[in-house]
Structure formats: structure tokens, C-alpha cells
Amino acid sequence: MMRQNAASAAVWTLAAFAVQLVAGVCADVVGKPVGIVLLLVCWLMNGYAAYRLRCPAALGAAAAGAVLATVQLAGIDPGWAGSIAVNLFFLLFYLPLQRGFDEKLYAAHAPEQAHRLGRTWAMATLIQRGASMLGFLPFFQAQAVLSAQQGSFTPLFAVQLVLEIIALIAAVVSYIWMVRYLWRARRLLAEEEKA
């Protein structure tokens, strides 16, 4: 039963990730309120996944993310602090979740390749979210405008640009490996339950 719950948690996490991607697109195309509503749905789905996996640390991070999205829906904009908090909550959600899945996979005697996928996902997530949080620090604010006025990059804007590139590359790796890992975990845990 526990492995069946873990397989279900993998499906819910993948579905929440799809909603997260749509939320990012909608925030840019349709409007920020729609994106925030979808992000709230994403956090609730992530919370249910953490509950199915019996991972209280991830559940707490998902609850904190849902509270932050609700605050933003109420019209309160935390600015740069909110951007850092979102990245922090995703980091605090995904890392314990990956450990939780790994424990279930070890119990199911999953091949080492599955665990390597998980470790790569966790490391890329740490780099992605860490670089993103650093890029949102207040002393980086308005550096793009200042660089445009000067006609050349300020040192801080150059650092911010490097952080954004690192975060972007790490995000691509993180998302691809997350989907591969969770899909593999779903299949292996479901097969183990049937056996």
C-alpha cells in the first residue's frame, strides 16, 4: 500500500509540475493573477503528493508556498522577498521529496540508475534555486536599467546575468531529470506493488 501511495505521489508531482509550467506561461501572457491562481493549485497538488508519500518536510514547504500564493492573490506583493521565498519553498519541497522517493525505491530494490537520476535532479535543483535566489537579492535590483543608461554592463548586472544563465541551464537539467526520475519511480513502484 505504501508503494502504491508513492507511485501515486509521483503522478501527482508530475501533474503539479505541468501546472507550474502553465502558471509561468499564463503569468506572462494572460496576466499575473491567473498565474498565481495556477501556482496555488500547483502547491496544493504538491502538498497532496507529499501527503501520499508521507513526507512531512515537503508537505510543510508546499503549505508555505500555498500561503504565499494566497497572500499574493490578496493583492500583497512581497517583491524581491517573495521571489526568493518561492524559490526557497520549491527547494525545501523538492529535496525532501526526492529523499522520500529514494527511500521507497531502495525498499523496492530499484536499480542504481534510478537513484542516480534522483541525485542529479536534486543537485540541479539546488543549483537552479540557489542561483535564482541570489539573483533576486535587493542589490541586484534596477541593474538592467542602470546598465542601459550607462551603455555598458555594470559589474553587478554582469554577476546577475551569470546567475540567471546558471539558473536557466540548471533548470533545464533539473526539469528533464525530474520528469525522468519521477516517471521511472512511478513505474518501478507500481510494478513492485503488483508483484
Secondary structure as a PSIPRED ss2 file (coil, helix, strand):
# PSIPRED VFORMAT (PSIPRED V4.0)

   1 M C   1.000  0.000  0.000
   2 M H   0.000  1.000  0.000
   3 R H   0.000  1.000  0.000
   4 Q H   0.000  1.000  0.000
   5 N H   0.000  1.000  0.000
   6 A H   0.000  1.000  0.000
   7 A H   0.000  1.000  0.000
   8 S H   0.000  1.000  0.000
   9 A H   0.000  1.000  0.000
  10 A H   0.000  1.000  0.000
  11 V H   0.000  1.000  0.000
  12 W H   0.000  1.000  0.000
  13 T H   0.000  1.000  0.000
  14 L H   0.000  1.000  0.000
  15 A H   0.000  1.000  0.000
  16 A H   0.000  1.000  0.000
  17 F H   0.000  1.000  0.000
  18 A H   0.000  1.000  0.000
  19 V H   0.000  1.000  0.000
  20 Q H   0.000  1.000  0.000
  21 L H   0.000  1.000  0.000
  22 V H   0.000  1.000  0.000
  23 A H   0.000  1.000  0.000
  24 G H   0.000  1.000  0.000
  25 V H   0.000  1.000  0.000
  26 C H   0.000  1.000  0.000
  27 A H   0.000  1.000  0.000
  28 D H   0.000  1.000  0.000
  29 V H   0.000  1.000  0.000
  30 V C   1.000  0.000  0.000
  31 G C   1.000  0.000  0.000
  32 K H   0.000  1.000  0.000
  33 P H   0.000  1.000  0.000
  34 V H   0.000  1.000  0.000
  35 G H   0.000  1.000  0.000
  36 I H   0.000  1.000  0.000
  37 V H   0.000  1.000  0.000
  38 L H   0.000  1.000  0.000
  39 L H   0.000  1.000  0.000
  40 L H   0.000  1.000  0.000
  41 V H   0.000  1.000  0.000
  42 C H   0.000  1.000  0.000
  43 W H   0.000  1.000  0.000
  44 L H   0.000  1.000  0.000
  45 M H   0.000  1.000  0.000
  46 N H   0.000  1.000  0.000
  47 G H   0.000  1.000  0.000
  48 Y H   0.000  1.000  0.000
  49 A H   0.000  1.000  0.000
  50 A H   0.000  1.000  0.000
  51 Y H   0.000  1.000  0.000
  52 R H   0.000  1.000  0.000
  53 L H   0.000  1.000  0.000
  54 R C   1.000  0.000  0.000
  55 C C   1.000  0.000  0.000
  56 P H   0.000  1.000  0.000
  57 A H   0.000  1.000  0.000
  58 A H   0.000  1.000  0.000
  59 L H   0.000  1.000  0.000
  60 G H   0.000  1.000  0.000
  61 A H   0.000  1.000  0.000
  62 A H   0.000  1.000  0.000
  63 A H   0.000  1.000  0.000
  64 A H   0.000  1.000  0.000
  65 G H   0.000  1.000  0.000
  66 A H   0.000  1.000  0.000
  67 V H   0.000  1.000  0.000
  68 L H   0.000  1.000  0.000
  69 A H   0.000  1.000  0.000
  70 T H   0.000  1.000  0.000
  71 V H   0.000  1.000  0.000
  72 Q H   0.000  1.000  0.000
  73 L H   0.000  1.000  0.000
  74 A C   1.000  0.000  0.000
  75 G C   1.000  0.000  0.000
  76 I C   1.000  0.000  0.000
  77 D C   1.000  0.000  0.000
  78 P C   1.000  0.000  0.000
  79 G C   1.000  0.000  0.000
  80 W H   0.000  1.000  0.000
  81 A H   0.000  1.000  0.000
  82 G H   0.000  1.000  0.000
  83 S H   0.000  1.000  0.000
  84 I H   0.000  1.000  0.000
  85 A H   0.000  1.000  0.000
  86 V H   0.000  1.000  0.000
  87 N H   0.000  1.000  0.000
  88 L H   0.000  1.000  0.000
  89 F H   0.000  1.000  0.000
  90 F H   0.000  1.000  0.000
  91 L H   0.000  1.000  0.000
  92 L H   0.000  1.000  0.000
  93 F H   0.000  1.000  0.000
  94 Y H   0.000  1.000  0.000
  95 L H   0.000  1.000  0.000
  96 P H   0.000  1.000  0.000
  97 L H   0.000  1.000  0.000
  98 Q H   0.000  1.000  0.000
  99 R H   0.000  1.000  0.000
 100 G H   0.000  1.000  0.000
 101 F H   0.000  1.000  0.000
 102 D H   0.000  1.000  0.000
 103 E H   0.000  1.000  0.000
 104 K H   0.000  1.000  0.000
 105 L H   0.000  1.000  0.000
 106 Y H   0.000  1.000  0.000
 107 A H   0.000  1.000  0.000
 108 A C   1.000  0.000  0.000
 109 H C   1.000  0.000  0.000
 110 A C   1.000  0.000  0.000
 111 P C   1.000  0.000  0.000
 112 E H   0.000  1.000  0.000
 113 Q H   0.000  1.000  0.000
 114 A H   0.000  1.000  0.000
 115 H H   0.000  1.000  0.000
 116 R H   0.000  1.000  0.000
 117 L H   0.000  1.000  0.000
 118 G H   0.000  1.000  0.000
 119 R H   0.000  1.000  0.000
 120 T H   0.000  1.000  0.000
 121 W H   0.000  1.000  0.000
 122 A H   0.000  1.000  0.000
 123 M H   0.000  1.000  0.000
 124 A H   0.000  1.000  0.000
 125 T H   0.000  1.000  0.000
 126 L H   0.000  1.000  0.000
 127 I H   0.000  1.000  0.000
 128 Q H   0.000  1.000  0.000
 129 R H   0.000  1.000  0.000
 130 G H   0.000  1.000  0.000
 131 A H   0.000  1.000  0.000
 132 S H   0.000  1.000  0.000
 133 M H   0.000  1.000  0.000
 134 L H   0.000  1.000  0.000
 135 G H   0.000  1.000  0.000
 136 F C   1.000  0.000  0.000
 137 L C   1.000  0.000  0.000
 138 P H   0.000  1.000  0.000
 139 F H   0.000  1.000  0.000
 140 F H   0.000  1.000  0.000
 141 Q C   1.000  0.000  0.000
 142 A C   1.000  0.000  0.000
 143 Q H   0.000  1.000  0.000
 144 A H   0.000  1.000  0.000
 145 V H   0.000  1.000  0.000
 146 L H   0.000  1.000  0.000
 147 S H   0.000  1.000  0.000
 148 A H   0.000  1.000  0.000
 149 Q H   0.000  1.000  0.000
 150 Q H   0.000  1.000  0.000
 151 G C   1.000  0.000  0.000
 152 S C   1.000  0.000  0.000
 153 F C   1.000  0.000  0.000
 154 T C   1.000  0.000  0.000
 155 P H   0.000  1.000  0.000
 156 L H   0.000  1.000  0.000
 157 F H   0.000  1.000  0.000
 158 A H   0.000  1.000  0.000
 159 V H   0.000  1.000  0.000
 160 Q H   0.000  1.000  0.000
 161 L H   0.000  1.000  0.000
 162 V H   0.000  1.000  0.000
 163 L H   0.000  1.000  0.000
 164 E H   0.000  1.000  0.000
 165 I H   0.000  1.000  0.000
 166 I H   0.000  1.000  0.000
 167 A H   0.000  1.000  0.000
 168 L H   0.000  1.000  0.000
 169 I H   0.000  1.000  0.000
 170 A H   0.000  1.000  0.000
 171 A H   0.000  1.000  0.000
 172 V H   0.000  1.000  0.000
 173 V H   0.000  1.000  0.000
 174 S H   0.000  1.000  0.000
 175 Y H   0.000  1.000  0.000
 176 I H   0.000  1.000  0.000
 177 W H   0.000  1.000  0.000
 178 M H   0.000  1.000  0.000
 179 V H   0.000  1.000  0.000
 180 R H   0.000  1.000  0.000
 181 Y H   0.000  1.000  0.000
 182 L H   0.000  1.000  0.000
 183 W H   0.000  1.000  0.000
 184 R H   0.000  1.000  0.000
 185 A H   0.000  1.000  0.000
 186 R H   0.000  1.000  0.000
 187 R H   0.000  1.000  0.000
 188 L H   0.000  1.000  0.000
 189 L H   0.000  1.000  0.000
 190 A H   0.000  1.000  0.000
 191 E H   0.000  1.000  0.000
 192 E H   0.000  1.000  0.000
 193 E H   0.000  1.000  0.000
 194 K H   0.000  1.000  0.000
 195 A C   1.000  0.000  0.000
